[in-house]
Amino acid sequence: MSAILELKNVSKSFGAGGAVTEVLRSVDLTLNEGEFVAIVGFSGSGKSTLVNLLSGLLKPDRGEVLFKGQKNPEPGPDRGVVFQNYSLLPWLSVYENVRLAVDQVMADKSLEERDQRVRQYVDMVSLTPAMPKKPSELSGGMRQRVSLARTLAMSPDILLLDEPLGALDALTRAVLQDEIANIWARDKKTVLLVTNDVDEALLLADRIVPLKPGPKATLGQEFVVDLERPRDRQGLNHDERFKKLRNEVVAYLNHVRSEARAGQRNTTGKSKAQLPQLVPADLRVE
């Protein structure tokens, strides 16, 4: 397999002066064509920053992002992003939200061809009956399907999924996990999924790469998910290889979290960030 997207010694900070926070440090990552990779990490560790660097929405402070050999490329439809918060235009219908993206990438095509593309991808996520509806008339799961259809309709080379299922209920999340797996199996696009759900990563990915706790987060030990496809969530619960992998990933995440917590303590064993002494108002001495 050939590399399509790479991070080489990438670091990214936010803030200015004495208030600079280094979110990511010395991150190296390679995505190969047709591969499904899951980044698993803790809240606040810089997972969304990583996606924004890969998409070109952010530039690294140090290091390089390479897309098909091009250094630090600008954002483009060749890297489609599905965000957690749907990012739909509330005054447009399902059809119109998807059509807006299609018009941008198929400006040289006929109106009929664009219409067919929109309908194809809306149907792919089972939302044809909802095409005239506005986002406010849809459930959270349906809105995320619209977001997914809009991104897929642009035919990106890489699909970047930034915790797109995190806010959904368990049943809706399972349905969309299956849809993502089916779409990947059919199109074999390169996919990067950011998630904090180990089971989700094992169900979908070829490879799991943990992101260590921040600040100064970096990528940790990789885990190859060599489970047979297609994967059945009920069957996996009885698969010894799945159980072993799950335990290995969870144990590793617990280990790096413990290391991070230990590193935040000073030599006296107390946290460097001390909480203030709070005194009830009626006991204060004026």
N, C-alpha and C positions, 0 to 999 in steps of 0.2 A: 504493500500500500504506500502511496505517496502522500507527503504532508500537504495539507491545503491551508492550514492556519496555525501559526506558531507564536508563542511568547518566548522571548529570549532575555533572561535576566531583567525582567520588568519590575519596576518599583513605581509606586504612586502615592503621593501625599496630598493632603488638603490643609488649608489654613495659610497663615502668613506670620512672619516674625517669630515670636516666641510661642505661638499657638499652633505650630505645625504638627499634624498627626500623620505619621507614615502608616498608611492602611495596608499596603502590599509591599513586600520586599523580595527581590531576587526570585521572581516567579518564572519558572520554565515549564512550558506545556506545548505539546504537539498534538494536533488533531489530524487524523488521516482521512482521506476521502472515503465516504460511505460508513464511517465509524460512528457509533453512538457512545458518547462519553458522559458520565455523570460526575459533577463536582458536588461533593457532600461536605457541608460545613455548618458551623454554629451561627446563630444570629449575630449580626454585627461584625462578622469576620472579614467582610469585603467581597462577598460573592457577587453582588450587583456591580460593584466597581470592576471586577474581573470581566463580567459580561460587557460592560460599557467600553472597556479597553478593546475587547475582541471585536466589537461592532464598529469601532472607530468614533464612538460618541465622546470618548476621553482619549487623551494622548498620554503616554507614559512619561514620567519625569526622567527615568533612566531605562535603558534597554530598548528593545525593538518588538513591534508587532508586525508579523509578516503574513500577508494574505496572498497566496499564489506567488510568493517571492517578492511582492511589493511591500516596501517598508512603510509602516504607520499610515495605512490607507485611510481615506476619508470614508464616512458612512455611505452605504449604498444598498440597493435592493438585493445585491448578491449575498448579503448577510442579513437574514430576516430575524427580528427579535419579537418574541412574545413575552410581554410583561405581566407581572402579577395583577396589576390594577386595570387590566383590559384596554385602557387608552382608546376608547371609542368616542366618536363625536356624538353627543347626545341628541342633536337636532336632525341627525341622519338615520335612515332606516338601516336594517341589516344589509339589504342589497346595496344601499348607497355607501355604507362604510367600506364594504369590500370593493365596490366599484371605484372608489376614490384611489385606492392603491393600484388597481388594475389600470386605470387611466394613466397613472404616472409611468408605468413600466411598458405599456403597450400603446403608447401614443401614435405609433406608426401603423397600428392595426385598425381594421374597420370597426364601426360601432357594433355590428353583429358579432364579430369575433370577441370583442371585449365583454359583451353581454353573455356570451356562451361561457367565457372563462369564469365570470362571477358566479353564474348558476352552477357550474361544475363544482366549484369549491364550497359553495354554500351547501350544496347537496352532499358533498363528501363528509361534512360534519353534521348531517341530518337536520338541517335548519330550513329546508325549502318552504315549509308552511309558515315560517316566521319571517320571511323576507321583507314584508312591508312594515314590520314592527320596529319601534324605536327601542334603544337600549333600556329605557325605564320600564318597558313592558316585558323585559326578559329576566329570567333568573340569573344568578351569578354564573352557573355552569353554562348557560346558553350564551351569555356575554363572552365568556372565555372561548367558546367555540367560534364565535364571530371573529374574535381576535386571531385565533389560529387560522381560520379560513382566509382572512385578509392577508396574513403573512405568507401562507402557502400559495395564494393566488399570484404572488409576485415571482414565484419559481426561484427562490434563493438557492444558492449553492450550499449554504450552511444555515441551519435553523438553530437559533440561540434561545433557549427557553429559561427565562429568569423566574424560577419558582412560580410557574403559571397556575399551579393547582393548589397552592398553599392556603388560599382562603375558602376553599370549597368543602362541602360536607363529604363524608367518607364515601357514600354511594356515588355521588357525582364525580368525585375524584377518581374512583375506580373505573367508571365509564370512560372518562377522558384519557386515563392511562392506557386503556385498551385501544382507543382511537389513535393515540400517538404511536403506539407500537405497530398498529396496522398500517398507518401512513408511512412509517419508516420502512417497514417490510416491503411495501409496494414501490416506493420511490427510491429507497436506499440513499437518501440525502445524508450528508454529514450533520449530526445533531450533537449539541452540547446542552445538557440539562443541568440546571443548578437547583439543588433541593437540599432539605435538611432531613429527608425521610430515607433511611437506609433501605427499607423494603422496596420503595419506589425505584430507587437506583438499581437494585438487584433485579427487579422485574423488567426494566427497560434497557439497561446499558450493557455494552461490551466491556467497559472498563470503568472503575470507580477511582476517582482521585480526590482524597480528602484535602480540604483547605483548613489549615491549622488556625486556632483562635488568634485574633488580632489584639492589639495593633501589630504592625510589622508581620502580617500573616504571609505564609508561604505554603506551597503545596507539599503534601506529605507522601507517604508510601502509597504506591498504586496497587490496586487489586484487580486482577483479570477475572471477569465474570464469564466463566466457560460453561454456563448452563445452556442446555439445548433449547433451541427456538422451534416453534412458538412456545412461549412460557405461559403456563396456566397458574393463576395465583393460588387456587386451591391445591393443585398438585404440588406446588413449590413447598407448601407447608409440611409435606411429607418427604421432601427430597433432602437426603443427608448432606449433599454437597451445598445446597442452599443454606441449610442450617449452619454448616461449618463456616461458609463465607460470611454469613450475617454476623456470627459470633466474632469472627476475626475483625471485621470492619468496626463493629461496635466497641470491641475491646481496644482497638487502636485509637478510636475517637476519645474514649474515656481516658486513655493514657496521655494523649497530647493535651487534653483539657486539664488533667491533673498537673502536667508539667507547666502549663501556662499559669495556673494558679500559684504553683510553687514559686515561679519566677517573679510574681507580683508581690511576694512577701519580702520584708527586709530581714536582717540577720537576727532580730529579736523574735521573729516568728509572727509579728503582727503585720497587718496589711499596711502598705504605704499610704493608702488613701484612708485616713481616719475620719470617722463620722463625728460631727460636732456634738458637744454636750448640750442637750436640750433640757430646759428647765420649765416646768409649768408656769404660766403667767402669774398665778396667785402666790408663787413662792419666790419670785424674783425680788432682789433688793434694789431699790431705786437709789 
